[in-house]
């Protein structure tokens, strides 16, 4: 094989998934729901204990969206960051990466290139319209750079606009030449402008929407930040969700939220409306399946072995049989990985993360390259 088929601790092989049939079905429904002709909002709430595979599932969903070339921008965000401003900036970066992968330079360049006769479509925010008009004018072939010394070229103005969108403070001169009145000083202002810009990008068919993978919701409540900051973050998340789809325009938004049961309970107590919006009280809530028997552990291990073997055979144009590769893990190995030292299934059943770490360690011990040479 190319490598140990089982990832080490804190490492995820996003291509591989085991027995999460119901969660995958709900995910597929969510994706389908946001890919229609009109913008839509969908959510999927994932419940599971620590190490049960929530982060793995979220990473797998991102992999599937990119593999299938679905026109959704994927963003992974750790909820414990407790900053909607950081989330908005992460979304912008993800959008730029998505557009670059499709041959564009960046979001602003892509949008400006398709503007016609200063028609801004769904954009109603005055400063955003002014900034886009400024960028469009600066990008014209015969346009002269602005500024006393001609320093505000199209490229410089695009960088200034990018900083403005992310809530940074511009100088008075920068605001004057970009034609904006002030700073986007709060996450809610940033989200409102982002919504209108994304609505325009969607209308121009650059992408249809955004998929946010909100991981470790429980971390919000024990991150050590003040309660007022937690409340502000949750309220900003609620505003971002509500703002995504307006009466006449918007962009599609799919939020996958992973949490422990305790985290979901805390969310309910802190911000019940957001608890509802993220799907924790609807049919969009699902508990991830645990690997809770030795027989399941066997099938779980075989999924990883089969994936790595198929990759090896494809890359090397080989035809190594699965039965041969399967010998890498014996029944005794499985019992050691699953039960640990106790040999008592009721006392030490392994969750997904611990099971993978144990299987990885066992395979590493069999690797002859790791053998310590004897002294002469």
Secondary structure in CASP SS format (residue, H / E / C, confidence):
PFRMAT SS
TARGET T0000
AUTHOR 0000-0000-0000
METHOD secondary structure of the structure
MODEL  1
X C 1.00
X C 1.00
X C 1.00
X C 1.00
X C 1.00
X C 1.00
X C 1.00
X C 1.00
X C 1.00
X C 1.00
X C 1.00
X C 1.00
X C 1.00
X C 1.00
X C 1.00
X C 1.00
X C 1.00
X C 1.00
X C 1.00
X C 1.00
X H 1.00
X H 1.00
X H 1.00
X H 1.00
X H 1.00
X H 1.00
X H 1.00
X H 1.00
X H 1.00
X H 1.00
X H 1.00
X H 1.00
X H 1.00
X C 1.00
X C 1.00
X C 1.00
X C 1.00
X C 1.00
X C 1.00
X C 1.00
X E 1.00
X E 1.00
X E 1.00
X E 1.00
X E 1.00
X E 1.00
X E 1.00
X C 1.00
X C 1.00
X C 1.00
X C 1.00
X C 1.00
X C 1.00
X H 1.00
X H 1.00
X H 1.00
X H 1.00
X H 1.00
X H 1.00
X H 1.00
X H 1.00
X H 1.00
X H 1.00
X H 1.00
X H 1.00
X H 1.00
X H 1.00
X C 1.00
X C 1.00
X C 1.00
X C 1.00
X E 1.00
X E 1.00
X E 1.00
X E 1.00
X E 1.00
X E 1.00
X E 1.00
X H 1.00
X H 1.00
X H 1.00
X C 1.00
X C 1.00
X H 1.00
X H 1.00
X H 1.00
X H 1.00
X H 1.00
X H 1.00
X H 1.00
X H 1.00
X H 1.00
X H 1.00
X H 1.00
X H 1.00
X H 1.00
X H 1.00
X H 1.00
X H 1.00
X H 1.00
X H 1.00
X C 1.00
X C 1.00
X C 1.00
X C 1.00
X C 1.00
X H 1.00
X H 1.00
X H 1.00
X H 1.00
X H 1.00
X H 1.00
X H 1.00
X C 1.00
X C 1.00
X E 1.00
X C 1.00
X C 1.00
X E 1.00
X C 1.00
X C 1.00
X C 1.00
X C 1.00
X C 1.00
X C 1.00
X H 1.00
X H 1.00
X H 1.00
X H 1.00
X H 1.00
X H 1.00
X H 1.00
X H 1.00
X H 1.00
X H 1.00
X H 1.00
X H 1.00
X H 1.00
X C 1.00
X C 1.00
X C 1.00
X C 1.00
X C 1.00
X C 1.00
X C 1.00
X E 1.00
X C 1.00
X C 1.00
X C 1.00
X C 1.00
X C 1.00
X E 1.00
X C 1.00
X H 1.00
X H 1.00
X H 1.00
X H 1.00
X H 1.00
X H 1.00
X H 1.00
X H 1.00
X H 1.00
X H 1.00
X H 1.00
X H 1.00
X C 1.00
X C 1.00
X C 1.00
X C 1.00
X C 1.00
X C 1.00
X H 1.00
X H 1.00
X H 1.00
X H 1.00
X H 1.00
X H 1.00
X H 1.00
X C 1.00
X C 1.00
X C 1.00
X C 1.00
X C 1.00
X C 1.00
X C 1.00
X C 1.00
X H 1.00
X H 1.00
X H 1.00
X H 1.00
X H 1.00
X H 1.00
X H 1.00
X H 1.00
X H 1.00
X H 1.00
X H 1.00
X H 1.00
X H 1.00
X H 1.00
X H 1.00
X H 1.00
X H 1.00
X C 1.00
X C 1.00
X C 1.00
X C 1.00
X C 1.00
X E 1.00
X E 1.00
X E 1.00
X E 1.00
X E 1.00
X E 1.00
X E 1.00
X C 1.00
X H 1.00
X H 1.00
X H 1.00
X H 1.00
X H 1.00
X H 1.00
X C 1.00
X C 1.00
X C 1.00
X C 1.00
X H 1.00
X H 1.00
X H 1.00
X H 1.00
X H 1.00
X H 1.00
X H 1.00
X H 1.00
X H 1.00
X H 1.00
X H 1.00
X H 1.00
X H 1.00
X H 1.00
X H 1.00
X H 1.00
X H 1.00
X C 1.00
X E 1.00
X C 1.00
X C 1.00
X C 1.00
X C 1.00
X E 1.00
X C 1.00
X E 1.00
X E 1.00
X E 1.00
X E 1.00
X E 1.00
X E 1.00
X E 1.00
X E 1.00
X C 1.00
X H 1.00
X H 1.00
X H 1.00
X H 1.00
X H 1.00
X H 1.00
X H 1.00
X H 1.00
X H 1.00
X H 1.00
X C 1.00
X H 1.00
X H 1.00
X H 1.00
X H 1.00
X H 1.00
X H 1.00
X C 1.00
X C 1.00
X C 1.00
X C 1.00
X C 1.00
X C 1.00
X C 1.00
X E 1.00
X E 1.00
X E 1.00
X C 1.00
X C 1.00
X C 1.00
X C 1.00
X C 1.00
X C 1.00
X H 1.00
X H 1.00
X H 1.00
X H 1.00
X H 1.00
X H 1.00
X H 1.00
X H 1.00
X H 1.00
X H 1.00
X H 1.00
X H 1.00
X H 1.00
X H 1.00
X H 1.00
X H 1.00
X H 1.00
X H 1.00
X H 1.00
X H 1.00
X H 1.00
X H 1.00
X H 1.00
X C 1.00
X C 1.00
X C 1.00
X C 1.00
X C 1.00
X H 1.00
X H 1.00
X H 1.00
X H 1.00
X H 1.00
X C 1.00
X C 1.00
X C 1.00
X C 1.00
X H 1.00
X H 1.00
X H 1.00
X H 1.00
X H 1.00
X H 1.00
X H 1.00
X H 1.00
X H 1.00
X C 1.00
X C 1.00
X C 1.00
X C 1.00
X C 1.00
X C 1.00
X C 1.00
X C 1.00
X C 1.00
X C 1.00
X C 1.00
X C 1.00
X H 1.00
X H 1.00
X H 1.00
X H 1.00
X H 1.00
X H 1.00
X H 1.00
X H 1.00
X H 1.00
X H 1.00
X H 1.00
X H 1.00
X H 1.00
X H 1.00
X H 1.00
X C 1.00
X H 1.00
X H 1.00
X H 1.00
X C 1.00
X C 1.00
X C 1.00
X C 1.00
X C 1.00
X C 1.00
END
